[in-house]
Amino acid sequence: DLWLCVEDGSPGKWRKIVGRGTAGAFHAITPARVYDSRQALPTPGILNTGQNRTISVKDSRNVNGGAVVETNTVPAGATAVAANITVVGTVGTGFLSVNPGGITAITASTINWFGGGQILANGVSLTLNSNRELTIVCDGGGSTHFIVDIAGYYL
C-alpha cells in the first residue's frame, strides 16, 4: 500500500493512493463514443432479450459510421470506466445488464425501459475485464439499440 500525507498535523491526514482493494486514480476525459449498435462498425444490430454482446471500450469511434477515430482512449491497465449507457429505439419492456467482458450473468440492471420508441440514458461506473471489454446482456422481454459513451477511466 502507498499512502500520501495531504495535511500536516499529528498524525496528519493520510490518503491511500494505491494498493490492494483500490481502483486507482480516476482520469476524466472529453466524453468519447466507444460503441453504437446503430452504426456499421464494429458490431451493428439491435440486441434482443436473451442475447448478449461483448464490446471493446478501448477506442473512440466516429458517431457517423463507427470508424475508429482515436486508439487507446481507455488505456491498457484501466480497471473501470465512468460511462453513459443509452438505449435507443426500444421495443417492448426490458433492461440491459452491463458486466465486465465475458460475464453474462444477470445480477443487476444497468438501464430499464418501459415501452417502445424510448431514448433513455444512465450514467454508471463499470468494471472492465483485462481486455478493456464490457458484456451487455438484454433481458425482460424487449429489444433495443444501445450506445456507450465514456467520460473517464480508473487506472
C-alpha positions in Angstrom: 0.0 0.0 0.0 1.1 3.5 -0.7 -0.1 6.5 1.4 0.2 10.2 0.8 0.1 12.8 3.5 -2.3 15.5 2.4 -2.5 17.6 5.7 0.1 18.4 8.3 -0.5 17.6 12.0 -0.2 14.8 14.4 -1.0 12.3 13.0 -1.9 14.4 9.9 -4.3 13.4 7.2 -3.4 10.5 5.0 -4.9 9.2 1.8 -4.4 5.7 0.4 -3.4 6.2 -3.3 -2.6 2.6 -4.3 -2.8 -0.9 -3.0 -4.9 -4.0 -3.0 -8.6 -3.1 -3.0 -8.2 0.3 -4.6 -9.5 1.1 -8.1 -6.7 3.5 -8.8 -6.9 7.2 -9.8 -9.8 8.5 -11.9 -8.8 10.1 -15.2 -11.6 12.3 -16.6 -11.5 12.6 -20.4 -13.5 14.5 -23.0 -16.6 12.3 -23.5 -16.0 9.8 -26.2 -18.3 7.4 -28.1 -16.9 3.9 -27.9 -19.9 1.9 -29.2 -23.2 2.5 -31.1 -25.2 -0.6 -32.3 -26.9 1.6 -35.0 -23.6 2.2 -36.8 -22.0 0.0 -39.4 -18.9 -0.6 -37.2 -17.9 -2.5 -35.2 -20.8 -4.8 -34.5 -24.2 -3.4 -35.7 -27.6 -4.6 -34.8 -30.4 -4.5 -32.2 -30.0 -6.6 -29.0 -32.9 -8.8 -28.2 -33.9 -10.5 -24.9 -31.7 -13.5 -24.3 -28.8 -12.1 -26.3 -25.5 -10.6 -25.2 -22.7 -8.7 -26.9 -19.1 -8.2 -25.8 -17.7 -4.9 -26.9 -14.4 -3.1 -26.6 -14.3 0.3 -24.9 -10.6 1.0 -25.7 -11.0 3.1 -28.9 -13.3 6.1 -29.5 -15.4 5.9 -32.6 -16.9 8.3 -35.1 -20.6 9.0 -34.3 -21.4 8.6 -38.0 -20.4 5.1 -39.2 -18.4 3.9 -36.2 -14.9 4.1 -37.6 -12.1 4.3 -35.0 -11.0 8.0 -34.6 -8.7 7.5 -31.6 -6.9 4.4 -30.4 -6.4 3.6 -26.7 -8.9 6.3 -25.4 -9.2 3.9 -22.5 -5.6 2.8 -22.0 -4.3 -0.7 -21.2 -4.4 -1.4 -17.5 -7.7 0.5 -16.9 -9.9 -1.4 -14.4 -13.1 0.6 -14.7 -14.8 3.4 -16.6 -17.3 6.1 -16.0 -19.9 5.7 -18.8 -23.2 6.8 -20.1 -25.3 3.9 -21.4 -28.1 4.9 -23.7 -31.0 2.8 -25.1 -32.4 3.9 -28.4 -35.4 2.6 -30.4 -36.7 0.3 -27.6 -39.3 -2.3 -28.3 -41.5 -3.6 -25.6 -40.3 -3.6 -22.0 -36.8 -4.7 -20.9 -33.4 -3.9 -19.4 -29.7 -4.1 -20.1 -27.2 -5.6 -17.6 -23.7 -4.4 -18.3 -20.9 -6.6 -16.9 -17.1 -6.9 -17.3 -16.3 -8.5 -20.6 -17.2 -12.2 -20.8 -19.6 -12.2 -17.9 -23.2 -13.0 -19.0 -24.8 -13.4 -15.6 -27.7 -11.1 -14.8 -27.2 -9.8 -11.3 -28.4 -6.2 -11.7 -29.9 -3.9 -14.3 -28.0 -1.0 -15.7 -30.8 0.6 -17.6 -34.5 -0.2 -17.9 -37.2 0.8 -20.4 -41.0 0.5 -20.3 -42.3 1.0 -23.8 -41.5 1.2 -27.5 -39.6 4.0 -29.1 -37.9 5.3 -26.0 -34.5 7.0 -25.7 -33.1 6.8 -22.2 -29.6 7.3 -20.7 -28.0 6.3 -17.4 -24.6 7.3 -16.1 -22.7 4.5 -14.4 -19.3 3.2 -13.3 -18.5 -0.1 -14.8 -15.7 -2.7 -14.2 -13.7 -3.8 -17.2 -12.0 -7.1 -17.9 -8.3 -7.1 -18.7 -9.0 -6.6 -22.5 -11.0 -3.4 -21.7 -14.3 -5.0 -22.6 -17.9 -5.0 -21.4 -20.6 -7.6 -22.0 -24.1 -6.2 -22.5 -27.0 -8.6 -21.7 -30.6 -7.9 -22.8 -33.5 -9.3 -20.8 -37.0 -8.6 -19.7 -38.9 -9.3 -23.0 -37.9 -6.4 -25.2 -35.1 -5.3 -27.5 -33.1 -2.2 -28.2 -30.2 -0.5 -29.8 -27.6 0.8 -27.3 -24.8 3.4 -27.1 -21.8 3.5 -24.8 -20.0 6.8 -24.2 -17.0 7.1 -21.9 -16.3 10.1 -19.6 -13.3 8.7 -17.8 -11.4 5.7 -16.6 -9.7 4.3 -13.5 -6.1 3.4 -13.9 
